[in-house]
Amino acid sequence: MEKVDKQINALILKFLDKMGNEGLTIAFIEGLLYDWHLFPDRHHLMNVNIRYLVNKHYIEPKNNHPILDDAMKFRITPKGKALLKKEFIDANIDLEI
């Protein structure tokens, strides 16, 4: 995985951690990434970053909707919170950002 994707993965987790149970949409996550001067293509963001984090059970759809779409909200899982606390490491998440 590219370095920028590792940074994006970490930022998504950090954003969702700050939001608590409310969750964030893909569009809102994109806006927050823009503030960090990161401009991922939406297709790439959904199919690489979001999919990776969901598949690793670090984040989950808030409404358990099976299809990834722009309106879907995501929230961090307990496993994602444990990763942020550095209870374990994932080589595809750059927590140093």
C-alpha positions in Angstrom: 0.0 0.0 0.0 1.3 3.5 -0.9 2.5 5.8 1.9 -0.3 8.3 1.2 -2.9 5.5 1.6 -1.4 4.5 4.9 -1.7 8.2 6.0 -5.3 8.4 4.8 -6.2 5.2 6.6 -4.9 6.7 9.9 -6.7 10.0 9.4 -10.0 8.3 8.7 -9.7 6.4 12.0 -8.7 9.6 13.9 -11.7 11.5 12.3 -14.1 8.8 13.2 -12.7 8.4 16.7 -13.4 12.1 17.3 -17.0 11.8 16.1 -17.9 9.0 18.5 -21.0 7.0 17.6 -22.4 9.6 15.2 -20.2 8.6 12.3 -19.2 10.4 9.1 -20.2 10.1 5.5 -17.7 9.6 2.7 -18.3 13.2 1.5 -17.5 14.5 5.0 -14.4 12.4 5.3 -13.3 13.8 1.9 -13.7 17.3 3.2 -11.6 16.6 6.2 -8.9 15.1 4.1 -8.9 18.2 1.9 -8.1 20.2 5.0 -5.0 18.0 5.3 -4.2 18.8 1.6 -4.9 15.2 0.7 -7.1 14.8 -2.4 -7.9 11.1 -3.0 -10.2 10.2 -5.9 -13.6 9.2 -4.4 -13.5 5.8 -6.2 -10.1 5.1 -4.8 -11.1 6.3 -1.3 -14.1 4.0 -1.2 -12.6 1.0 -2.9 -9.1 1.1 -1.3 -9.1 3.0 2.0 -12.7 2.5 3.3 -12.9 -1.0 2.0 -9.6 -1.9 3.7 -10.7 -0.4 7.0 -14.1 -2.2 6.9 -12.5 -5.5 5.9 -10.1 -5.3 8.8 -13.0 -4.4 11.1 -11.5 -1.1 12.2 -14.6 0.8 11.0 -18.2 -0.3 10.2 -21.2 1.1 8.4 -23.4 2.9 11.0 -26.6 1.4 9.5 -25.2 -2.0 8.5 -26.0 -1.3 4.8 -24.2 -3.9 2.7 -23.3 -1.6 -0.2 -20.7 1.2 0.0 -22.3 4.4 -1.2 -21.8 8.2 -0.6 -24.6 8.6 1.9 -23.5 5.8 4.1 -22.1 6.8 7.5 -19.2 5.0 9.1 -18.1 4.7 12.7 -15.0 3.4 14.4 -15.1 0.0 16.0 -13.5 -1.1 19.3 -10.8 -2.8 17.3 -10.1 0.5 15.5 -9.9 2.3 18.8 -7.5 -0.3 20.1 -5.3 0.3 17.0 -5.3 4.1 17.6 -4.1 3.4 21.2 -1.3 1.3 19.7 -2.4 -1.9 21.4 -1.3 -3.6 18.1 0.1 -2.4 14.8 -1.0 -2.6 11.2 1.7 -1.9 8.6 -1.0 -0.2 6.4 -1.9 2.4 9.0 0.6 5.3 9.5 -0.3 6.5 13.0 2.6 9.0 13.0 0.6 11.5 10.8 
